Amino acid sequence: MTNEIKVINNQIHFVFVPVKNMENAVKFYSSILGLTIKPGPYENIYNLDIPSPNIVLDSNLEEGFVPAKHPLFTFVANDLNRAQQLITEAGGFVRDIVSFDDLSFFVFDDLDGNRITIVNR
């Protein structure tokens, strides 16, 4: 083993989610995560008030908006059926739950078409 100093830490600090309409995105994510919405007006960046890694909604897209068509990250839920209901009520599009012996999950699209996964272990 060497005594080299790490240049890059093995920890994720931010995950950026591209959004077209910041106000709608803030309402959507705050609703499904049970967060209090910070007062606006909203700039091009909005940091969701959750433990690290931080999720940052980003509407400052110089090269135009392109939704993520692969899951950007995964949330954990205690009740996948209730999570599907919350996301649907907030305007998201949910896919079917996939189950394995020790893991179940589903993928959803947010209001802008970004894909996110929710898992229940």
N, C-alpha and C positions, 0 to 999 in steps of 0.2 A: 504494500500500500504506500502511496506517495503522500507527501505532505503539501500537495498543491492546494492553493486557496481557490475555493469555488468562485467563479465569476458570475454565474447565473444560479440563483437559488432554485431548489426543486419545489417551488410552491407557486400556485397561481394567485395573482393579486386581483386582476380585473378580467371580466369576460364582457366584451362589447356585443350588443345586440343592435343591428341596424333597424331603424324605424322610419316610416314616412311621416307619421303624424304623432308628434311627441305627446300632446295632450291625451289622445286616445290610448297610446301605449302606456302612459303613466296610469291611467284609470284601469286599464285591463290588468296589468301586472299587480297593481296594488289590490285590486279586487280579488284575484285568484290567490294571492299570497297573504291576504288579510292585513295589509299594511296601511298605515295612515298616510294619506297623500300630503306631501309638503306643499305649502302655498306656491302658486305660480306667480308671474308667468314663467314658463319653462324655456330655458335656453336650448342649445343644440345637444346638451348632455344632461342626463338625469341619472343619479346614482340611487338605485333601490336600497332601502335601509334594511339590509340583511347581513348576516355574518359572512366572513370571507369564504370563498372569493366573492368580491363585489360584482354585482351585475350592473352594467352601465348601459342605459338606453342611449343610442347615438343617432341623431338625425342630421349630423354634419357630414354628409356623404358627398365628397367632392366628385366622385366618379359616377354618381347616380345611385339609385336604390336598387339593390338586388337582394331578395330574401334568401336566407340560408336554407337550402333544400336538404341538408343533412342535420341531424340534431346537434345543436350548439353545445348543450350541456344537459344534465339530468337533475331534476328535483326529486326528493324523496317524499312520499305521501303515505299516511297511515291507512287511507281508504281510497283505493283507486276509483271505485264507482262514484263516490262523492266528488273526487277530484275531476272526473270527467264531466259531472253535472255542473260544477262551478265554472269550468272552462267554457262549456257550451253556453251557459247563461251569460257569461261575459262576452260572448261573440266569437270564441275560438272554435276551431274545427278539430274534433278528436277522432282518433282511429281506435280500432278494437284493442282490447286488452290481450296481450300475449302472455301466456303462463308457462313456466317451467317448474321443476320440482322445488327449487329454492328461491325463485324469483318471478315476479310478474311486473309488467310494464305496459305503457302505451305511449304513443307519440301524438303530439298535437301541433297544430299550426296556430301561431298567435294572429292578431288582427292583420299583420303585414305579411303573413305567409312564412315566417320563420319557424323552423321545426325545433321542438323541444321534447325531451323525454321525461316521463314521470315513472319512477320505479317504487315498488313496495317489496321489501325483503322480509 
